[in-house]
Amino acid sequence: MATSQNLLEENIISLLGLESLPNEEKAAILDKMTELIQKRTMLRVVEMLSEEDAQTLANTPMAPAEMVAFAAEKVGNFENILMEEILKAKQEMLNAAQQVG
């Protein structure tokens, strides 16, 4: 079983043994994972924000990078939350792949 540090450092495509997929498919997998991690992270962050900050986040048009910067400024442990969600998503993908294969 891979350690948490290995999971964080290793590319999910390599972990899943999908290096032979066409680049478009690899990009699609990475895009879906990134979207999932962003959503999960932001859901956790919103719960930690003050009502005023949550309203600002909800009502101010922001690019994803701006949302991350806002969240990181308002939530002191944002990076830890992000790493936890990355680790969780990678572990879920590995578990699913092991059940299939």
The first five atom37 places (N, CA, C, CB, O) and aatype in JSON, in Angstrom:
{
  "aatype": [12, 0, 16, 15, 5, 2, 10, 10, 6, 6, 2, 9, 9, 15, 10, 10, 7, 10, 6, 15, 10, 14, 2, 6, 6, 11, 0, 0, 9, 10, 3, 11, 12, 16, 6, 10, 9, 5, 11, 1, 16, 12, 10, 1, 19, 19, 6, 12, 10, 15, 6, 6, 3, 0, 5, 16, 10, 0, 2, 16, 14, 12, 0, 14, 0, 6, 12, 19, 0, 13, 0, 0, 6, 11, 19, 7, 2, 13, 6, 2, 9, 10, 12, 6, 6, 9, 10, 11, 0, 11, 5, 6, 12, 10, 2, 0, 0, 5, 5, 19, 7],
  "atom_mask": [
    [1, 1, 1, 1, 1],
    [1, 1, 1, 1, 1],
    [1, 1, 1, 1, 1],
    [1, 1, 1, 1, 1],
    [1, 1, 1, 1, 1],
    [1, 1, 1, 1, 1],
    [1, 1, 1, 1, 1],
    [1, 1, 1, 1, 1],
    [1, 1, 1, 1, 1],
    [1, 1, 1, 1, 1],
    [1, 1, 1, 1, 1],
    [1, 1, 1, 1, 1],
    [1, 1, 1, 1, 1],
    [1, 1, 1, 1, 1],
    [1, 1, 1, 1, 1],
    [1, 1, 1, 1, 1],
    [1, 1, 1, 0, 1],
    [1, 1, 1, 1, 1],
    [1, 1, 1, 1, 1],
    [1, 1, 1, 1, 1],
    [1, 1, 1, 1, 1],
    [1, 1, 1, 1, 1],
    [1, 1, 1, 1, 1],
    [1, 1, 1, 1, 1],
    [1, 1, 1, 1, 1],
    [1, 1, 1, 1, 1],
    [1, 1, 1, 1, 1],
    [1, 1, 1, 1, 1],
    [1, 1, 1, 1, 1],
    [1, 1, 1, 1, 1],
    [1, 1, 1, 1, 1],
    [1, 1, 1, 1, 1],
    [1, 1, 1, 1, 1],
    [1, 1, 1, 1, 1],
    [1, 1, 1, 1, 1],
    [1, 1, 1, 1, 1],
    [1, 1, 1, 1, 1],
    [1, 1, 1, 1, 1],
    [1, 1, 1, 1, 1],
    [1, 1, 1, 1, 1],
    [1, 1, 1, 1, 1],
    [1, 1, 1, 1, 1],
    [1, 1, 1, 1, 1],
    [1, 1, 1, 1, 1],
    [1, 1, 1, 1, 1],
    [1, 1, 1, 1, 1],
    [1, 1, 1, 1, 1],
    [1, 1, 1, 1, 1],
    [1, 1, 1, 1, 1],
    [1, 1, 1, 1, 1],
    [1, 1, 1, 1, 1],
    [1, 1, 1, 1, 1],
    [1, 1, 1, 1, 1],
    [1, 1, 1, 1, 1],
    [1, 1, 1, 1, 1],
    [1, 1, 1, 1, 1],
    [1, 1, 1, 1, 1],
    [1, 1, 1, 1, 1],
    [1, 1, 1, 1, 1],
    [1, 1, 1, 1, 1],
    [1, 1, 1, 1, 1],
    [1, 1, 1, 1, 1],
    [1, 1, 1, 1, 1],
    [1, 1, 1, 1, 1],
    [1, 1, 1, 1, 1],
    [1, 1, 1, 1, 1],
    [1, 1, 1, 1, 1],
    [1, 1, 1, 1, 1],
    [1, 1, 1, 1, 1],
    [1, 1, 1, 1, 1],
    [1, 1, 1, 1, 1],
    [1, 1, 1, 1, 1],
    [1, 1, 1, 1, 1],
    [1, 1, 1, 1, 1],
    [1, 1, 1, 1, 1],
    [1, 1, 1, 0, 1],
    [1, 1, 1, 1, 1],
    [1, 1, 1, 1, 1],
    [1, 1, 1, 1, 1],
    [1, 1, 1, 1, 1],
    [1, 1, 1, 1, 1],
    [1, 1, 1, 1, 1],
    [1, 1, 1, 1, 1],
    [1, 1, 1, 1, 1],
    [1, 1, 1, 1, 1],
    [1, 1, 1, 1, 1],
    [1, 1, 1, 1, 1],
    [1, 1, 1, 1, 1],
    [1, 1, 1, 1, 1],
    [1, 1, 1, 1, 1],
    [1, 1, 1, 1, 1],
    [1, 1, 1, 1, 1],
    [1, 1, 1, 1, 1],
    [1, 1, 1, 1, 1],
    [1, 1, 1, 1, 1],
    [1, 1, 1, 1, 1],
    [1, 1, 1, 1, 1],
    [1, 1, 1, 1, 1],
    [1, 1, 1, 1, 1],
    [1, 1, 1, 1, 1],
    [1, 1, 1, 0, 1]
  ],
  "atom_positions": [
    [[0.85, -1.19, 0.0], [0.0, 0.0, 0.0], [0.88, 1.23, 0.0], [-0.96, 0.01, 1.22], [1.87, 1.29, 0.73]],
    [[0.53, 2.19, -0.79], [1.3, 3.43, -0.9], [1.1, 4.27, 0.36], [0.88, 4.22, -2.16], [0.02, 4.29, 0.95]],
    [[2.17, 4.96, 0.76], [2.06, 5.86, 1.9], [1.38, 7.15, 1.47], [3.45, 6.15, 2.51], [1.26, 7.43, 0.28]],
    [[0.94, 7.92, 2.45], [0.3, 9.2, 2.14], [1.24, 10.11, 1.37], [-0.16, 9.88, 3.42], [0.82, 10.77, 0.42]],
    [[2.5, 10.15, 1.78], [3.47, 11.02, 1.09], [3.66, 10.57, -0.35], [4.82, 11.02, 1.83], [3.73, 11.4, -1.25]],
    [[3.74, 9.25, -0.58], [3.88, 8.74, -1.94], [2.67, 9.12, -2.79], [4.05, 7.22, -1.93], [2.81, 9.51, -3.95]],
    [[1.48, 9.01, -2.2], [0.26, 9.36, -2.94], [0.25, 10.83, -3.33], [-0.97, 9.03, -2.1], [-0.16, 11.18, -4.44]],
    [[0.7, 11.68, -2.43], [0.72, 13.1, -2.74], [1.74, 13.43, -3.82], [1.03, 13.91, -1.48], [1.5, 14.3, -4.66]],
    [[2.86, 12.74, -3.82], [3.94, 13.06, -4.75], [3.76, 12.41, -6.12], [5.26, 12.61, -4.16], [4.18, 12.97, -7.13]],
    [[3.13, 11.27, -6.16], [3.03, 10.5, -7.41], [1.87, 10.99, -8.28], [2.85, 9.01, -7.1], [0.81, 11.34, -7.77]],
    [[2.09, 11.01, -9.57], [1.07, 11.38, -10.53], [0.0, 10.29, -10.56], [1.68, 11.6, -11.95], [0.33, 9.1, -10.61]],
    [[-1.26, 10.68, -10.52], [-2.35, 9.7, -10.47], [-2.38, 8.82, -11.72], [-3.69, 10.42, -10.32], [-2.76, 7.65, -11.64]],
    [[-1.99, 9.36, -12.85], [-1.95, 8.57, -14.09], [-0.97, 7.41, -13.93], [-1.56, 9.46, -15.3], [-1.25, 6.28, -14.33]],
    [[0.19, 7.7, -13.35], [1.19, 6.65, -13.1], [0.7, 5.66, -12.06], [2.52, 7.27, -12.66], [0.85, 4.45, -12.23]],
    [[0.12, 6.17, -10.98], [-0.38, 5.3, -9.92], [-1.4, 4.3, -10.43], [-0.99, 6.13, -8.81], [-1.45, 3.15, -9.99]],
    [[-2.22, 4.75, -11.37], [-3.27, 3.88, -11.92], [-2.79, 3.04, -13.09], [-4.45, 4.72, -12.34], [-3.54, 2.21, -13.61]],
    [[-1.54, 3.26, -13.52], [-1.0, 2.5, -14.65], [-1.64, 2.87, -15.97], [0.0, 0.0, 0.0], [-1.83, 2.02, -16.84]],
    [[-1.98, 4.16, -16.14], [-2.69, 4.61, -17.33], [-1.79, 5.38, -18.3], [-3.87, 5.47, -16.94], [-2.29, 6.15, -19.12]],
    [[-0.5, 5.18, -18.19], [0.44, 5.93, -19.03], [0.21, 5.7, -20.52], [1.85, 5.54, -18.67], [0.54, 6.56, -21.33]],
    [[-0.34, 4.55, -20.89], [-0.52, 4.22, -22.3], [-1.76, 4.86, -22.92], [-0.58, 2.72, -22.47], [-1.96, 4.78, -24.13]],
    [[-2.6, 5.48, -22.11], [-3.79, 6.15, -22.66], [-3.38, 7.32, -23.55], [-4.71, 6.64, -21.51], [-2.33, 7.92, -23.36]],
    [[-4.22, 7.63, -24.53], [-3.95, 8.83, -25.33], [-3.93, 10.08, -24.43], [-5.03, 9.0, -26.45], [-4.61, 10.12, -23.4]],
    [[-3.15, 11.07, -24.81], [-3.0, 12.28, -24.01], [-4.33, 12.96, -23.71], [-2.09, 13.25, -24.72], [-4.51, 13.51, -22.63]],
    [[-5.26, 12.92, -24.67], [-6.57, 13.55, -24.46], [-7.31, 12.88, -23.31], [-7.42, 13.48, -25.75], [-7.94, 13.56, -22.5]],
    [[-7.23, 11.56, -23.23], [-7.91, 10.83, -22.16], [-7.24, 11.09, -20.81], [-7.93, 9.32, -22.46], [-7.92, 11.25, -19.8]],
    [[-5.91, 11.13, -20.8], [-5.2, 11.45, -19.57], [-5.58, 12.85, -19.1], [-3.67, 11.34, -19.77], [-5.81, 13.07, -17.91]],
    [[-5.63, 13.8, -20.01], [-6.01, 15.18, -19.66], [-7.42, 15.23, -19.11], [-5.88, 16.1, -20.88], [-7.7, 15.97, -18.16]],
    [[-8.33, 14.45, -19.71], [-9.71, 14.43, -19.24], [-9.8, 13.88, -17.82], [-10.59, 13.59, -20.19], [-10.55, 14.4, -16.99]],
    [[-9.04, 12.84, -17.52], [-9.02, 12.27, -16.17], [-8.5, 13.3, -15.19], [-8.15, 10.99, -16.13], [-9.08, 13.49, -14.12]],
    [[-7.4, 13.96, -15.53], [-6.83, 14.96, -14.65], [-7.79, 16.14, -14.44], [-5.51, 15.46, -15.21], [-7.89, 16.67, -13.33]],
    [[-8.48, 16.55, -15.5], [-9.45, 17.64, -15.38], [-10.58, 17.26, -14.43], [-10.02, 18.01, -16.76], [-10.98, 18.06, -13.58]],
    [[-11.09, 16.05, -14.56], [-12.19, 15.59, -13.7], [-11.73, 15.52, -12.24], [-12.7, 14.21, -14.16], [-12.46, 15.93, -11.33]],
    [[-10.53, 15.0, -12.02], [-10.01, 14.92, -10.65], [-9.8, 16.31, -10.06], [-8.68, 14.14, -10.63], [-10.13, 16.55, -8.9]],
    [[-9.26, 17.22, -10.86], [-9.04, 18.58, -10.39], [-10.36, 19.24, -10.01], [-8.31, 19.41, -11.47], [-10.45, 19.9, -8.98]],
    [[-11.36, 19.06, -10.84], [-12.68, 19.62, -10.57], [-13.26, 19.04, -9.28], [-13.64, 19.36, -11.74], [-13.8, 19.78, -8.46]],
    [[-13.16, 17.74, -9.1], [-13.66, 17.08, -7.9], [-12.95, 17.61, -6.66], [-13.47, 15.56, -8.01], [-13.6, 17.92, -5.66]],
    [[-11.63, 17.7, -6.72], [-10.85, 18.18, -5.57], [-11.2, 19.63, -5.26], [-9.34, 18.03, -5.84], [-11.33, 19.99, -4.09]],
    [[-11.35, 20.45, -6.28], [-11.71, 21.86, -6.06], [-13.07, 21.95, -5.38], [-11.73, 22.63, -7.39], [-13.23, 22.72, -4.43]],
    [[-14.04, 21.2, -5.85], [-15.39, 21.25, -5.27], [-15.37, 20.79, -3.82], [-16.35, 20.38, -6.08], [-15.95, 21.44, -2.95]],
    [[-14.72, 19.67, -3.56], [-14.66, 19.15, -2.19], [-13.95, 20.14, -1.26], [-13.94, 17.79, -2.16], [-14.4, 20.38, -0.14]],
    [[-12.86, 20.7, -1.74], [-12.1, 21.64, -0.92], [-12.94, 22.88, -0.62], [-10.79, 22.05, -1.63], [-13.0, 23.33, 0.53]],
    [[-13.59, 23.42, -1.64], [-14.39, 24.63, -1.43], [-15.59, 24.36, -0.53], [-14.85, 25.18, -2.77], [-15.99, 25.24, 0.24]],
    [[-16.18, 23.18, -0.61], [-17.29, 22.85, 0.29], [-16.82, 22.88, 1.75], [-17.88, 21.47, -0.05], [-17.52, 23.39, 2.62]],
    [[-15.65, 22.33, 1.99], [-15.11, 22.35, 3.36], [-14.77, 23.77, 3.79], [-13.86, 21.47, 3.46], [-15.03, 24.15, 4.94]],
    [[-14.2, 24.54, 2.89], [-13.8, 25.91, 3.21], [-15.02, 26.78, 3.53], [-12.99, 26.53, 2.05], [-15.0, 27.55, 4.48]],
    [[-16.06, 26.66, 2.73], [-17.26, 27.48, 2.94], [-17.82, 27.26, 4.34], [-18.33, 27.15, 1.88], [-18.3, 28.21, 4.96]],
    [[-17.76, 26.04, 4.83], [-18.26, 25.75, 6.17], [-17.45, 26.47, 7.25], [-18.23, 24.24, 6.42], [-17.94, 26.69, 8.36]],
    [[-16.21, 26.83, 6.93], [-15.32, 27.46, 7.9], [-15.34, 28.99, 7.82], [-13.9, 26.96, 7.7], [-14.82, 29.67, 8.7]],
    [[-15.92, 29.53, 6.77], [-15.94, 30.97, 6.58], [-16.99, 31.65, 7.46], [-16.2, 31.3, 5.12], [-17.98, 31.04, 7.85]],
    [[-16.74, 32.91, 7.75], [-17.77, 33.7, 8.41], [-18.93, 33.86, 7.42], [-17.22, 35.1, 8.89], [-18.77, 33.64, 6.22]],
    [[-20.07, 34.25, 7.94], [-21.24, 34.46, 7.07], [-20.93, 35.51, 6.02], [-22.48, 34.88, 7.91], [-21.3, 35.36, 4.85]],
    [[-20.26, 36.58, 6.43], [-19.91, 37.66, 5.5], [-18.98, 37.16, 4.39], [-19.25, 38.82, 6.26], [-19.2, 37.45, 3.22]],
    [[-17.94, 36.4, 4.77], [-17.0, 35.88, 3.77], [-17.66, 34.86, 2.85], [-15.79, 35.24, 4.46], [-17.37, 34.82, 1.65]],
    [[-18.55, 34.04, 3.41], [-19.27, 33.07, 2.58], [-20.14, 33.79, 1.56], [-20.13, 32.13, 3.47], [-20.23, 33.35, 0.41]],
    [[-20.78, 34.87, 1.97], [-21.6, 35.66, 1.04], [-20.74, 36.31, -0.03], [-22.4, 36.73, 1.81], [-21.12, 36.35, -1.2]],
    [[-19.59, 36.83, 0.37], [-18.67, 37.43, -0.6], [-18.25, 36.39, -1.64], [-17.42, 38.0, 0.11], [-18.26, 36.66, -2.84]],
    [[-17.89, 35.22, -1.18], [-17.48, 34.15, -2.08], [-18.61, 33.75, -3.01], [-17.0, 32.94, -1.28], [-18.4, 33.52, -4.21]],
    [[-19.81, 33.65, -2.48], [-20.96, 33.22, -3.27], [-21.41, 34.28, -4.27], [-22.11, 32.86, -2.37], [-21.9, 33.94, -5.35]],
    [[-21.26, 35.54, -3.93], [-21.85, 36.6, -4.74], [-20.86, 37.4, -5.58], [-22.58, 37.53, -3.86], [-21.27, 38.3, -6.31]],
    [[-19.6, 37.1, -5.49], [-18.59, 37.83, -6.25], [-18.06, 36.94, -7.36], [-17.43, 38.31, -5.33], [-17.52, 35.87, -7.08]],
    [[-18.21, 37.37, -8.61], [-17.65, 36.56, -9.7], [-16.12, 36.46, -9.56], [-18.03, 37.16, -11.09], [-15.43, 37.48, -9.54]],
    [[-15.62, 35.24, -9.46], [-14.19, 35.02, -9.31], [-13.76, 33.86, -10.19], [-13.81, 34.76, -7.84], [-14.47, 32.87, -10.34]],
    [[-12.59, 34.01, -10.77], [-11.96, 32.89, -11.47], [-11.55, 31.87, -10.41], [-10.72, 33.36, -12.35], [-11.39, 32.23, -9.24]],
    [[-11.36, 30.59, -10.8], [-10.95, 29.59, -9.81], [-9.71, 29.99, -9.01], [-10.68, 28.28, -10.51], [-9.65, 29.75, -7.81]],
    [[-8.73, 30.58, -9.66], [-7.51, 30.99, -8.95], [-7.81, 32.07, -7.91], [-6.45, 31.5, -9.95], [-7.2, 32.09, -6.84]],
    [[-8.74, 32.96, -8.24], [-9.13, 34.0, -7.29], [-9.87, 33.4, -6.09], [-10.0, 35.06, -7.97], [-9.68, 33.83, -4.95]],
    [[-10.7, 32.4, -6.36], [-11.42, 31.73, -5.27], [-10.44, 31.05, -4.32], [-12.41, 30.7, -5.84], [-10.6, 31.11, -3.1]],
    [[-9.44, 30.4, -4.89], [-8.43, 29.72, -4.07], [-7.67, 30.74, -3.23], [-7.45, 28.92, -4.96], [-7.44, 30.53, -2.04]],
    [[-7.27, 31.85, -3.84], [-6.54, 32.89, -3.11], [-7.4, 33.46, -1.98], [-6.11, 34.02, -4.07], [-6.91, 33.68, -0.88]],
    [[-8.68, 33.7, -2.26], [-9.6, 34.21, -1.24], [-9.71, 33.21, -0.1], [-11.0, 34.49, -1.86], [-9.6, 33.58, 1.07]],
    [[-9.93, 31.95, -0.44], [-10.07, 30.9, 0.59], [-8.8, 30.76, 1.41], [-10.43, 29.56, -0.06], [-8.86, 30.63, 2.63]],
    [[-7.65, 30.79, 0.74], [-6.38, 30.64, 1.45], [-6.15, 31.8, 2.41], [-5.23, 30.55, 0.45], [-5.56, 31.62, 3.48]],
    [[-6.61, 32.98, 2.04], [-6.47, 34.15, 2.91], [-7.38, 34.05, 4.13], [-6.78, 35.43, 2.13], [-7.0, 34.45, 5.23]],
    [[-8.56, 33.51, 3.93], [-9.57, 33.49, 5.0], [-9.49, 32.27, 5.91], [-10.95, 33.55, 4.4], [-9.9, 32.32, 7.06]],
    [[-8.95, 31.17, 5.39], [-8.88, 29.91, 6.15], [-7.41, 29.55, 6.35], [-9.66, 28.74, 5.42], [-6.7, 29.22, 5.39]],
    [[-6.97, 29.62, 7.58], [-5.55, 29.44, 7.88], [-4.97, 28.1, 7.47], [0.0, 0.0, 0.0], [-3.8, 28.02, 7.09]],
    [[-5.76, 27.04, 7.53], [-5.25, 25.71, 7.2], [-5.7, 25.25, 5.82], [-5.71, 24.71, 8.24], [-5.87, 24.06, 5.57]],
    [[-5.88, 26.21, 4.91], [-6.37, 25.89, 3.57], [-5.49, 24.87, 2.87], [-6.46, 27.15, 2.73], [-6.0, 23.93, 2.26]],
    [[-4.18, 25.04, 2.96], [-3.28, 24.11, 2.28], [-3.43, 22.69, 2.82], [-1.83, 24.57, 2.44], [-3.37, 21.73, 2.05]],
    [[-3.62, 22.55, 4.12], [-3.83, 21.22, 4.71], [-5.13, 20.59, 4.2], [-3.85, 21.3, 6.24], [-5.17, 19.4, 3.9]],
    [[-6.18, 21.4, 4.1], [-7.45, 20.91, 3.59], [-7.28, 20.44, 2.15], [-8.55, 22.01, 3.68], [-7.76, 19.37, 1.78]],
    [[-6.6, 21.23, 1.35], [-6.36, 20.88, -0.04], [-5.58, 19.56, -0.14], [-5.59, 22.01, -0.76], [-5.96, 18.69, -0.93]],
    [[-4.53, 19.41, 0.63], [-3.73, 18.18, 0.6], [-4.57, 16.98, 1.04], [-2.49, 18.32, 1.52], [-4.44, 15.9, 0.47]],
    [[-5.41, 17.17, 2.05], [-6.29, 16.08, 2.5], [-7.22, 15.65, 1.38], [-7.1, 16.51, 3.72], [-7.44, 14.45, 1.18]],
    [[-7.78, 16.6, 0.66], [-8.72, 16.27, -0.42], [-8.0, 15.61, -1.6], [-9.45, 17.53, -0.89], [-8.55, 14.71, -2.23]],
    [[-6.79, 16.06, -1.9], [-6.0, 15.41, -2.96], [-5.71, 13.97, -2.57], [-4.67, 16.18, -3.21], [-5.9, 13.06, -3.37]],
    [[-5.27, 13.77, -1.35], [-4.95, 12.43, -0.86], [-6.18, 11.54, -0.88], [-4.38, 12.51, 0.56], [-6.11, 10.38, -1.3]],
    [[-7.31, 12.07, -0.43], [-8.55, 11.3, -0.39], [-8.98, 10.89, -1.81], [-9.67, 12.12, 0.3], [-9.37, 9.74, -2.04]],
    [[-8.92, 11.82, -2.74], [-9.34, 11.52, -4.12], [-8.43, 10.47, -4.75], [-9.34, 12.8, -4.97], [-8.91, 9.55, -5.41]],
    [[-7.13, 10.61, -4.56], [-6.2, 9.63, -5.13], [-6.43, 8.25, -4.52], [-4.74, 10.07, -4.9], [-6.42, 7.25, -5.23]],
    [[-6.64, 8.19, -3.21], [-6.88, 6.91, -2.55], [-8.16, 6.27, -3.06], [-6.95, 7.09, -1.02], [-8.2, 5.06, -3.29]],
    [[-9.21, 7.07, -3.23], [-10.47, 6.55, -3.76], [-10.28, 5.99, -5.17], [-11.55, 7.66, -3.78], [-10.81, 4.93, -5.49]],
    [[-9.52, 6.69, -6.0], [-9.25, 6.23, -7.37], [-8.47, 4.91, -7.33], [-8.47, 7.3, -8.18], [-8.78, 3.98, -8.08]],
    [[-7.46, 4.83, -6.48], [-6.67, 3.6, -6.38], [-7.53, 2.44, -5.89], [-5.47, 3.8, -5.45], [-7.44, 1.33, -6.41]],
    [[-8.36, 2.69, -4.88], [-9.23, 1.64, -4.36], [-10.19, 1.15, -5.43], [-10.02, 2.15, -3.14], [-10.41, -0.06, -5.58]],
    [[-10.77, 2.07, -6.18], [-11.68, 1.69, -7.26], [-10.97, 0.88, -8.33], [-12.31, 2.94, -7.88], [-11.51, -0.11, -8.82]],
    [[-9.75, 1.28, -8.68], [-8.98, 0.57, -9.7], [-8.62, -0.83, -9.23], [-7.71, 1.35, -10.07], [-8.62, -1.78, -10.02]],
    [[-8.31, -0.98, -7.94], [-7.96, -2.3, -7.41], [-9.18, -3.23, -7.39], [-7.37, -2.17, -6.0], [-9.04, -4.44, -7.59]],
    [[-10.36, -2.67, -7.15], [-11.57, -3.5, -7.13], [-11.93, -3.97, -8.53], [-12.75, -2.73, -6.53], [-12.45, -5.07, -8.71]],
    [[-11.66, -3.12, -9.53], [-11.96, -3.47, -10.91], [-10.95, -4.5, -11.42], [-11.95, -2.22, -11.8], [-11.31, -5.5, -12.05]],
    [[-9.67, -4.21, -11.14], [-8.61, -5.07, -11.67], [-8.22, -6.06, -10.7], [0.0, 0.0, 0.0], [-7.34, -6.88, -10.97]]
  ]
}
